[in-house]
Amino acid sequence: MHGIVLLTSTNQVQALAEQMLQEGIHKIDYAKRIHSIDVVGEARQAIETGANIIIARGYQAALIKDFTNVPIVEIRMTGQEMALLICQAVHMLNKKQPRLAVVGFSNMLCPIDNYGEIFDVRLSIYAISTYEEIGAVMDQLVREGVDLVIGIEEILESAAKLGIPSVLLATTKDSLQVAFDTAEQLLHAGNMEKENYAQIVSLLDYSFNGIIRTTPYP
């Protein structure tokens, strides 16, 4: 076991991760879809069986971070992914300066404050920390008269009920690539630290104990 596990709440991320793992480039043990209610227990079980680093996204990453002491690599949207989603939204609406909203957990969003000016859209960004905030956010989007929302699965469900067009804030190979690379770098650094520590301990074990005075007594 290499020591890296990916946990996700979506079939899409699991399938994409497994496709990338089949290429044999990354040293990730496995990717598993798990409900958020079970993710902490799954993370603890993974730790017990040898996981040193867990890759996760959004709410699940926050839960694992709060209730375990394992290092977490959060899957965060890249700037290119966000740019493509905004372009998709603009194409869908086909109107001048559409009003768009991006809604997701704060630990999965990248800085996009200037994207409104870049893409000539009126852009609102809502970074949430719990699912309980969704209702208030949707009420605000209705008041703003948002033309389209880019968000996580739960946001899309709420938007559909309100008749608001939506685009999924989907993880792609780009952000998974970054997460995989980061996890592998952390694992390598941790292994190097353990190796250096073992060498120091070994050196001390085979060293003579004593104090050497190099100056004569007065």
ZINORHU-V236793 format. One record per backbone hydrogen bond with DSSP energy under -0.5 kcal/mol. CO is the residue of the C=O (numbers start at 1). NH is the residue of the N-H. E is the energy in kcal/mol with one decimal. If there is no record, write none. Layout:
CO/NH/E ; CO/NH/E
//
This chain:
3/52/-2.7 ; 3/53/-2.2 ; 4/29/-2.5 ; 4/30/-0.7 ; 5/55/-3.1 ; 6/32/-2.4 ; 8/34/-3.2 ; 10/14/-1.7 ; 11/15/-2.8 ; 12/16/-2.2 ; 13/17/-2.7 ; 14/18/-2.5 ; 15/19/-2.0 ; 16/20/-2.0 ; 17/21/-2.4 ; 18/22/-1.8 ; 19/23/-0.5 ; 20/23/-0.9 ; 20/25/-0.6 ; 21/24/-1.8 ; 26/28/-1.0 ; 30/6/-2.5 ; 32/8/-2.3 ; 35/38/-1.7 ; 35/39/-0.7 ; 36/39/-0.8 ; 38/42/-2.2 ; 39/43/-2.4 ; 40/44/-2.5 ; 41/45/-2.1 ; 42/46/-2.2 ; 43/47/-2.2 ; 44/48/-2.1 ; 45/49/-1.4 ; 46/51/-2.7 ; 47/50/-1.5 ; 52/71/-0.8 ; 53/5/-2.0 ; 54/73/-2.4 ; 55/7/-2.7 ; 56/75/-2.4 ; 57/60/-1.1 ; 57/61/-1.0 ; 58/62/-1.9 ; 59/63/-2.2 ; 60/64/-2.4 ; 61/65/-2.2 ; 62/66/-2.0 ; 63/67/-2.1 ; 64/68/-1.2 ; 71/54/-2.1 ; 72/74/-0.6 ; 73/56/-2.0 ; 74/76/-0.9 ; 78/82/-2.1 ; 79/83/-2.2 ; 80/84/-2.2 ; 81/85/-2.0 ; 82/86/-2.2 ; 83/87/-2.3 ; 84/88/-2.2 ; 85/89/-2.2 ; 86/90/-2.6 ; 87/91/-2.2 ; 88/92/-2.1 ; 89/93/-2.0 ; 90/94/-2.7 ; 95/98/-0.6 ; 98/100/-0.7 ; 98/122/-2.7 ; 99/147/-2.5 ; 99/148/-1.3 ; 100/124/-2.3 ; 101/150/-3.5 ; 102/126/-3.2 ; 103/152/-0.9 ; 104/128/-2.3 ; 105/108/-2.2 ; 105/109/-0.5 ; 106/109/-0.7 ; 108/77/-2.9 ; 112/115/-1.9 ; 114/118/-1.9 ; 115/119/-2.7 ; 116/120/-0.6 ; 116/121/-2.3 ; 121/123/-0.8 ; 122/100/-2.9 ; 124/102/-2.6 ; 125/127/-0.5 ; 126/104/-1.9 ; 126/128/-0.7 ; 128/106/-2.1 ; 130/133/-1.2 ; 131/134/-1.8 ; 133/137/-2.1 ; 134/138/-2.8 ; 135/139/-2.0 ; 136/140/-1.9 ; 137/141/-2.2 ; 138/142/-2.0 ; 139/143/-1.9 ; 140/144/-2.1 ; 141/145/-1.0 ; 141/146/-2.0 ; 142/145/-0.5 ; 147/165/-0.6 ; 148/101/-1.7 ; 149/151/-0.6 ; 149/167/-2.1 ; 150/103/-2.8 ; 151/169/-3.0 ; 152/155/-0.6 ; 152/156/-2.0 ; 153/157/-1.9 ; 154/158/-1.7 ; 155/159/-2.7 ; 156/160/-2.3 ; 157/161/-1.4 ; 158/162/-1.2 ; 159/163/-0.6 ; 159/164/-2.8 ; 160/163/-0.8 ; 163/165/-0.5 ; 165/149/-2.1 ; 167/151/-2.0 ; 168/170/-2.1 ; 172/176/-1.8 ; 173/177/-2.6 ; 174/178/-1.9 ; 175/179/-2.2 ; 176/180/-3.1 ; 177/181/-2.6 ; 178/182/-2.5 ; 179/183/-2.6 ; 180/184/-2.4 ; 181/185/-2.1 ; 182/186/-2.4 ; 183/187/-2.5 ; 184/188/-2.3 ; 185/189/-2.4 ; 186/190/-2.5 ; 187/191/-2.5 ; 188/192/-2.4 ; 189/193/-2.1 ; 190/194/-2.2 ; 191/195/-2.4 ; 192/196/-2.6 ; 193/197/-2.4 ; 194/198/-2.5 ; 195/199/-2.1 ; 196/200/-2.0 ; 197/201/-2.6 ; 198/202/-2.5 ; 199/203/-2.2 ; 200/204/-2.4 ; 201/205/-2.3 ; 202/206/-1.3 ; 204/207/-1.3 ; 211/213/-0.6 ; 212/214/-0.6
//
